[in-house]
Amino acid sequence: MSQHKLSVAIVGAGIGGLTAAIALLRRGIDVQIYEQASTFARIGAGIQQTPNAIKVLRAIGLEERLRLAAFRPRSAVNRQWNTGAVTNEYGLGDDIERRFGAPHLLLHRGDLHHILASAVPRQVIRLNHQLTGFDQTNDGIKLFFGNGARAQADALIGADGIHSRVRQIMLGPEKPRFTGRVAYRTTYPASRLGGLAVGDNTKWWGPDRHIVIYYVRPRREEIYFVTSTPEPDFEVESWSATGDLGTLRAAYARFYPEVGAVIGACPAVHKWALVERDPLPRWSDGRVVLLGDACHPMTPYMAQGAAMAIEDAAILARCLERVDVDGIGEAFRCYEFTRQPRTSKIQLTSGQNTWMRTPTDPGWVYGYDAWHEPLTSPSTDCRLAPGETPGT
């Protein structure tokens, strides 16, 4: 085996890209992240980190920081939109930790991103680098950026989201499919509720729309909500587009009073189109591979989009461990073969938007442990035990 130290370029400094960087760095692999944004911002969105994601983040040393930043709900409650009748309540808190060995945490996406970014050495992240193209040769990958910069690495990970430039270059242009629905979302100080206490984590199910409400800070000082609302004429896919409060309030005017109070107290709201894409036929091409939303974007109805990217990062790091330059392609295929069945199932299940509405056993989702899941080797059509790598 060559003594050459593997170098990996990651395009995209989102949750998946940062997690992959940390996991690879801990395995002695050189990493550079290229991010098109000029700075990181705490954009107003909440995120649920279920046990399958927390087990990955625990192994890279971040669990305690997450617990300090997050809210740990006692249960997840599903209610009828107009009567408030409970259709399903699932125990979280101590119950879910006992069953799956890790907590279910609710926090601000920006806080999770900050925790991940602060665990990556500053010199590893290069901002203001928008990928314009790359060339794959026998010697590696050459990357080209809009600011005129160039870079080279042994391998390339495209962690650049649903509009992935890496995916487009690799597989050709394809517009994601608009679902005809939009998400209104915001976070704001819970003090604006005037003392009203709302459920820890509640999904209100309407006939053709829903709203999810939960706290994102450990002492319930900040609240978040996100909707899925039919608006077939809106197709702006942006994290920062401003939504109209009057339109939002009218859309949920007949919901239970608690919903009206939460929406009524919010000072501003963002809005984005919910889009999806069918499972891709392949995620890798030689020394190039996709991760997270770049290869399996999904609707947010199972709260698993970020969790899947985090799991991807762990499996990919395991596949690349102790691999030399000649083994990169095989390692990427191992990662792809291992991950595709799970992410495809979750994509399709999430799109149905029935998850947890009635009593559900989430064990197949929450019980997954990316650090111990057997790896699938496409060359031998067999399962590799934890610790084994492709070619060993």
ABEGO torsion letter per residue (X at the ends): XBABBBBBBBBEABAAAAAAAAAAAAAGBBBBBBBABABBBBBBBBBBBBAAAAAAAAAAGAAAAAAAABBBBABBBBBBAAAGBBABBBBBEAAAAAAAGBBBBBBBAAAAAAAAAAABBAAABBBGBBBABBBBBAAEBBBBBAAGBBBBBABBBBAAEAABAAAAAAAEBBBBBBAGBBBBBBBBBAAAAGGBBBBABBBBBBAABBBBBBBABAAGABBBBBBBBBBAABABBBAABBBBAAAAAAAAAABBAAAAAAAAABABBBBBBBBBBBBBABABBEABBBBEAAABBBBAAAGAAAAAAAAAAAAAAAAABGBBAAAAAAAAAAAAAAAAAAAAAAAAAAAAGABGABBBBAAAAAABBAAABBBBBAAAGBBBBBGBBBGX
